[in-house]
Amino acid sequence: MQQCLKCPGHQYSNIQRNRCLQKSVTFLAFEDPLGKTLVGTALSLAILTAVVLGLFVKHRDTPMVKANNRTLSYTLLISLIFCFLCSLLFIGLPNTATCILQQTTFGIVFTVAVSTILAKTITSVGPLPRCVPQHQGQGYGGHGGLLHLGLGYLGSLALVSFTLAFLARNLPDTFNEAKFLTFSMLLFCRVWVPFLAVYHSTKGKVMVAMEVFSILASSAGLLACIFIPKCYIILLRPDRNSLHGFRDKTHSDRKKIF
């Protein structure tokens, strides 16, 4: 008792509290079944996103791709590819370099992705001030601190995007993708809010696996909500991917609303 010492950070006390034992190093390895599954999922989703990007580039002159700014669509798809790939930085034996790259890369690519969605939302809401008076006149009513800081900033961007997209979700415009943007931001928040609770209650490779899963799930949600409906029309409903098809659908939508 006269010589009580605290064990170093890389050691822990035994039950008798008279010796310091070496801590075992645990991490999410590429060789683990869970690690292999996450790596395979990340690479598969990155390849799928690249295929969607190629499809959009191939059909770049069609109305579906031109709608809501195709440059923003390209930017969002490229950022989603990097979102999927950045999850690989969280797998394997960590060191100082990878720990810095993890949070930096995560912050940059997700900020670009969510900012692009915000820009697409503003594009969708652009007709709002012009259309809302018109409808009313016709009787229509309308890790660690760094991780928390990054998620807080992304959360604020997502909240603004969700609010704007939700307000514009019923605008009678065939080019309007506000509904898809609303669902994508709702899913994005639905993934990351529970993650914060799990982040504070788990340690070790379980926490890392949860963070990788959240990255993949939120990125896949953005890809599915925003781009899969467009891919469906491009590949399976080419009749709607034309100016004539757009005009017919817009006229039908306006009749339903009014």
Secondary structure, DSSP 8 states (H G I E B T S, - for coil): -TT-----TTEEE-TTSSSEEE-------TTSHHHHHHHHHHHHHHHHHHHHHHHHHHTTTSHHHHTT-HHHHHHHHHHHHHHHHHGGGGSSS--HHHHHHHHHHHHHHHHHHHHHHHHHHHHHHTTHHHHHHHHHHTT----THHHHHHHHHHHHHHHHHHHHHHHTTT-S-TT--HHHHHHHHHHHHHHHHHHHHHHTT--HHHHHHHHHHHHHHHHHHHHHHHHHHHHHHHHH-GGGSSHHHHHHHHHHHHHHH-
